[in-house]
Amino acid sequence: MLDGWKFERVFLGPRWSSRRALRVVNASQRSAAWAVLVVLLLPSGCFTLLGGGGGPPSPPPFSATSEWHASNGPLLAEYLKTLPPSAIGQPLKGIRLSGDSGASRWLEGQVYLGVPAGLPEGVGARLVDDGQRVIAFVWVEDGADALTLEPCETGEQAGIRARLAGGGPFAWKQLRAVHGVVYTVCPPEGWVPPDALRREPNSAPR
């Protein structure tokens, strides 16, 4: 008995068999192409797209959470308020905040630049130089008017007005007492001492 391929070849003629052979070749080529595509995709992260491998994104540092800011923001503000005029131009000893027992002190080694001139009533601010840029830590006292913050034009905070003291997001145009301490790497020009160097920012302050 003739199998299917020989039957076509003998009884249906070479023309039919040629078309059949072409379809077989094309199907084989498509199968081989799919096999190559799968081999190339899987090692390059396809598992992540399909829900396997890769794992979830890394969580933000604890200092960027609202819990950290709620407990440590007031402590940081009180520390900054205690800095005397005699500390201007000197490296800070810094402050150890909760949740950072194994880390260095916050603001340790950064140079204190003092209180900006011309602050609106009820607005507190302190300037430090971390060796790369001037940073302003800012807060608003209870009962004071909100402070409008302008977004930075360049650097790590380009398009951003400020961040919460620990690095968390700050999404408001105006700073109010309820927001606590924030920092900005682009304080108003009138705040920064003339002899302070303005450097390109590249990391969150500590």
N, C-alpha and C positions, 0 to 999 in steps of 0.2 A: 504494500500500500504506500502511496506517495504521501509525504507530509505536506503541510500547507504551502511551504515555500516551493517545493518541487512541483506541486500541482499548479501553482501560478506560473511557474517557469515553463512548464510543458504545455498546458492547455490554454493559458491566457496570453502567451506570447511574451517576447522580451520587452516590449514597450511597457506593458503593465508591470512587469517585474522590475523594470528600471525605476518606475515611479515608486513602487513599494520600497525598493532599496534606498531611494533618496529619503523617503520618510523615516526609515529606520536609522539612517545616518544622522539626519537632523535631530531625531529624538535622542540619540546617543550623545550628540554634541551638547544638546540642552541639559541633559542629565549631568554630564561632566562639568559644564559651566556652573551649574548650581552647587555641585559638590565642592568645586574650588572656592566659590563665593562663601560657602559656609565655613570652610577651613580658614579662610582669611579673616572673616568677621569675628568668630568666636574668641580668639585670643586677644582681640583688640577692644574688648569692653562690651561685646554683645550680651554677655551674661547680665551685665548691669541693666541694660535696656530692657531685658526680658524679666527683670525682677530677681535675678540670682547673682550672687557675687557683688563685690564693690562695697556693700554695706551702706548704712545711712551716713549722711554728711556729719562731719565732726561738730559737736555742740560748741557754742561760743564759750569763751572763758568765763569763769564764775563772776569775775569782776564786771562783766558786761551785762549781767542779769539785773532785773529790777530789785530782787531781794538784796543783792550786794549793795546796790546804790542806796536803798532805803536805810540800811543800817550803817553804812560807812560814809555816805555823802556828808551827813552832819558832822561826823568826826573830822573829816578832811577840812571842812569849812572852819571848824573851831581851831584846828591846828594852824591854818593859814592866818587866822585873825590874831593869833598870839605872836606872830613873827614881828620883832621890833625893828625900827628903822636901822639900828646898828647891824642888822643881819644883811642889809642890802650889799650886794656884791660878793657875798660869802656862800659857799656850798651848804646846802641844807642837810641836817641830820636825818630828816625824813620822819615818817610816822608808820608804825606797823598797824595795819588794819585787819579786821576779822576776816578769816578765810585765807589768809596769806602767811600762816605761821612759818612755812618753809621758804618763803620768798624774801627778797630784800625789802627794805622799807620803801614805802611810796615817797617819791620826790627826793630820795637820798642822793646826794652829790650834785643835784641841780642847783644852779646859781639863782639866788633870790634877787629879783629886780625891783621889788617894792609895790606900792599901791599906785595905780594909774591916776593921773591928775584929771580933774573935771568930771568925776563920776556923778551921775544923777543921784539925787537923794534916795537912800534906801537900797542902792545897788552896791554890792561888795565885789571886789576883784583883786586878785594878786597875780603878779607876773613872775615867771621863772624862765630861765634859759637852760634847756637840757643839753646844750652843746651842739644842737643842730637847728634849733628854731626857738622863737619866743612863744611861750604858751600863756594864755590868760585863763585862769580859773575864775568863774563868775557865778554869782548867785544874787537873788533878790530877797530882801528881808520881808517879813510879814507886814502886810499893810501898805507896802510900797507899790508904786505903779510898775507895770510890766516894762521890760526892756526889749526893744526890737533888735534882733540880731540879723546882720547881713551875711549872706552866704559867701564863702571863700571863692576867689576867682581861680586859684591854682592849688596844686599840692594835694595832699592826701584827703583834705576836706573840700575839694573843689565841688561847688554846688551845694555844700552842706554848711549850715549855720554854726553848729556846735555838736558835741557829743556829751553824753552824761559822763560824770567824772571817771567812772571805771571803763569807759569805752563803749557803753551801750548807745543805741540810737536815740536821737533827740529830733522829734518830728514837728516842732512848733516854730512859728515865726517869731514869737515873743516869749521871753523868759519870765516866768512868774515864780513866786515864792514856793509854790507847791512842787515845782520841778527840781528843786535842790540845786546842787553844784553841777555846772557844766564846764567844759573847756573848749577853747577855740584856738587854732593855730594861726588865725588871721585877725587878731584884735585890731580895733581902729587905730589908725596911724597916730592919733593924738595920745593914745595910751602908752605907746612904747617909748622908752627913753631914747634920746637921739643917738647915744653911743651903743645901744644894743644892736647886735648883729642879727639880721633877718636871714635865716637859712632855709633851705628847701626841706620841708617836713617829710618824714618817711616812716614814722611809727607812733603808736599811742604812748602817751606819757606814763611814767611810773615814778 
